[in-house]
Structures are given as structure tokens and as C-alpha cells.
Amino acid sequence: MQQSRHWYEGPLASFDTETTGVDVESDRIVSAALVLQPAPGLPARTTSWLADPGVPIPDGARAVHGISDEHVRAHGRPARTVVGEIARALAEQAAAGTPVVVMNAPYDLTLLDRELRRHRGGSLADSLAGSELLVLDPWVLDKHVDRYRKGRRTLTDLCAHYDVSLVGAHDAGADAAAALQLVRALASRHPDRLGTVTPGELHLRQAVWHAAQARGLQRWFDRSGTPERVDFSWPLRPARCACGHRLSADHRCELAA
């Protein structure tokens, strides 16, 4: 069997969530989707989840994704069950070495990690059981290859820029499918910068690129007098204990580890 010349011509997965809000430490997953496509142009398979988050869905979040409290109570499953299944599905991709596209990865993956800690007493790293999740983040990749382009870089904006169809935005399955095609289009447009390395090498480089991008944003905030602090971590923000210190791999405060 002839192998693909470039990683972006081979199998990719893509993950997305819809949630109760934008705070990764306290908000909850409402729906999620994992899309798998073996190669460009071939049919993709989507696995979707709907969770009852156990808390009310705020009006602002419901206005974005359209999922109501009544709907999740009638059709959703317990959050503990859902987040466990999501983690196992991602672990399967990690074990297979399939790159996983996650738009703005520190948001979705950190929120999933906190949900796992909240409902199952373990982290995302625990669920991966030693396998490495190879993440491709369209936001980081686009910012690296086209640093000075003006304008917003939301999923909708990036899809428009790279001529990728996005139908039904803010549905987890639709967003994940579009993000997957976006990465294929992005790498195809910049093969010399993104296609000549392995997904594993690209994963490591994105952490460096994201940190540099975050430092630039932090300098801008500082110059403008904005008190906001930027987290440099990618693709997952480290968990912290109640005193604000990072937690170690065994979930203990780093001061006590």
C-alpha cells in the first residue's frame, strides 16, 4: 500500500466542544464531537456526545450553541459518563498516532481535563495512559505562517480565508469537521513550512510558537494598560491547587510534591 507523501494527506481527527461558558476552570461541557477522516476527499465519521452538565446553561452560551437546559435534561447523559467516553476516544487516537485537530487547543483540552478531574478524579494525561496526543491547532499554525495578516482569526474567519466550508457553526460536529479541513488547506497552502516535518515535530514547534505569540499579546496588553494576563501554556494549561501552585503528575501541590 502506497503511503501518503505528507501527513496532511493522511488520516486526521478533529475535536471540538460546546460549553456553558469560556472559563476553563469552572465551566462545563455541554456537547462534543470527534471527527475522523482517513484521507482528503474520503467520508468522515463523526462521534457526538451530549452531556447534562449538572448546572444551568447561561443565556449567553445558549444563544451561541442553541442547546437548552430542557434539551440536555431530556436527551443528555451524565457528565461523568460523557467525559470518560471522550477521554477514551482521544486516547485511542493518541495510541494510533493520529494527529488531532483542536482549534484553540488550550481551551477545549484544558476544559476537558478539568471535567475529568471534577467528575472522575483523574487528568487528561491519566486517561491517555502514556500515549502522546499529537495536536494540530489551526489558530497557532495560521498565526505562525501569516503573522502580520490583519483581521480576526476565529474559526469562521480562518475558514473564509482558506476557502473551507463551515455550515452550522457552533455545532461541535460542524466546527470539528471544518477545523479538520482547515488544517489540510492550511498545510497544503504552506507545505514548505508545515508539511516537511512530522506531526510529532509540529506538535513541539507549536508549543514554542504559541509561547512566542502569547508573549507578543502580553506585551500589547501591558502597553495598553490592560490588566489581563496571558497563559503561555499549549496545548493544555497546567492545573493548579487552591493556593495557586501547579499540581504535579500525581495531583499534589508542587510545593508538597
N, C-alpha and C positions, 0 to 999 in steps of 0.2 A: 504494500500500500504506500503510495507516494505521500510524503509528509508535506505540510504547508511550509512555504518558504519563510513566512513571517508569522509571529504569534497572533497578530490581529486578523489573520486569515483562518485561524483555528478556533477551537471551542472557547467560548466565553460564557460567564454567568453574570448576572446583574441583580443587585439587591436594593430595595427601597422600602421605606416605611411611611405611614401617615400616623400622626400622633396627636396628643392632647395639647401640645404647645412646643416651644422652642428651647426650654430649659432641660438639658440632657440629664441633669441630676435629679429632677423631680417629676418631669412629665412622663407620659406612658405611651406605649404602642397601642394603636387602635387597629391598624391593618398593616400588612406587609406582603411583599411578593419577591419571589426569586425566579428569574427568567434564565433559561439555559438555551444556548444556540450552538450547535456543533460547528457551524461554518457560515460565512456570509451567504445569504440567499436561501438557506435551509430553514424549515419551520422551527420556531422556538417553542419550548414548553414552559408554561408558567405555573408555579405553585403559589397559591394565595392563602393568606390567613386573615381571619377577623377575630379580634380579641375583645372581650368585655374588660376594659381597663380597671374596673373597680372604683373609678372616680368619675364625676361628671365631666363630659366633654364641653369645654368652654365654647361660647358662641363664636369667638374668633376662629377657633380651629374648625368648628363645624362649617363655618362659612367657606373655608378653604377646601376641605375634602368632602363635605356633604354627608358625613356619617353622624347619625344622631345617637343619643343615649338609648332611645327606644329600639333602634336597629341593632345595636350591639347586645342589648339585653335579650332580644328575641333570637338573634342569629349568631352572635359571637360565642366563643368558647372561653373558658377561664384563662386569664393571662399567664398563669403558671404553665399550663399545658402548651399554649401557643409559643411562648418564648423558648421553651425547651425544644419544640419541634424546629423552630427557626435556627437555633444554635446547632442542632444536629444536621440540618440541611447545609449550613455553611461549613460545618466540619467535614462533610462528605466532599465538598468542592476543594477544601484545603488538602484533604488526603489525596485527592485525584490530581492535584497540581493545576486545577483550572483557575485562571485569573477571575476575580470577582470585581465587577464594576460597581462602585459606590460613589454617587455624586455627593460631594461634601462629606467624605467618609467620617471625619471626626464627629459629625452629628449623629448619623444613623448607627454607627458601630458603638459609640460611647453610650447612646441611649439603650441599645440592646444589652450592653454589658451591665448597665445599672439595673435594668429589668431582671436580668439573670441573678444578680446579687440580691435584689429585692424579693424575688419570688422563689428562687431555687438555691440560694446560699452559695453560689459559685460565680466565677467570672466567665467572660467570653473565652479567655485563654484556657481556662479549665475545660471548657466544652470542646475546644479544638484538640485537646489531648496530645499536645506536642507537635501537631501539624502547623504549618505556617499559612495563614490566609494571605494570598497574593492579591493585593488591592490595586485597582486602577481607578483614579479619581479624575473625572473629566475636568473639574474646576482647576485642579493643580496642573494637569497636563496642558490645558489651554493657556493658563497664565504663564507657564514656562515657555511655550513655543511662540506666544504672541503677547509678550509682556506689556507692550505700550499701546495696545489697541484700546480705544476709548469705548465707554459704554458698560452696561451691566453684563454679568456673566451667570445669570440664573440658567437653569436647565432649558427654559423656554428660549432665552436669548441665544444660548450656545447651539441649540438645535436649529434655530433660524440661520445662524451664521454658517453652520456646516451643512445646511440643506438636509436635515434629518427630520422626518415626520414625527410630530408629537400630537397625538389625538387623545383627548381625555386627560389633560394634565391634572395632577394632584390625585390621580388614582395610582396606587402603588405599582400595580402591574404595568400601566401605561408609562409611568415615569421610568421604571426599571428597563422596560423594553427600549425606550428612546435613548436612555443613557448608554445602553449596550451598543446600539447603532452609532451613537455619537462617538464613542471611543474608536470603533472601527473607522469611521470617517476621519476623525482627528489624526489617527496614526497613518492612514492612507495618504492624507494631505502632507504629513511631515514624516515620511518614512526614514529619512536620514537622521532625524533627531529622536524618534521614538521606536522605530521598527528594527533597529540594528542591535538592540540589547534584549536579553531575556526578560520575561515578566518579573522574575525574582530580582534582577538588577534594577529594573524600572521601579519596583516597589521601594527599594532602598533609596534610589535617587529622589523619588517623590517626597520622602521624609525630609531630605535636605532642601529640596525646592520649596516645600511648604514652609519650613522654618524661615528661609530667606524671605519668602513672601509675607509671612507674619511679622517679621522684623520691620519690613517696609511699612506695613499697615500700622504697626505700633508707633513708629516714628511720626507717621502722619497724624495719628491721634494725639500724640504728645505735642506736636507743633500747633495743632488746632485747639489745644486746651481741653480735649475730650478725656474724661477720666477712665474710659473703657480700657480694659486690659485684654490683650490678645493671647490666646493659648497657642504655643508653638508646636504642640504635640500632633503627630499624624501617624497612622490613621485612627488612633484611639487615644483619648485623653486619660491620663492615669487617674485611678480612683484615689480619693482622699478620705481620711478619717475625720471625725468630728472636730479635731483640733487643727485641721487644715493640712496635715502632713500626708505625703503619699503612702499608700498601702503597699506592702511587699507582696510577693507572689503568693504567700500563704495568708493574705488578707489581714496582716498585722500592721500597725502603725510603724513607719520606717524608723522611728526613734526607739521602738521596742524590738525591732527585727534583728 
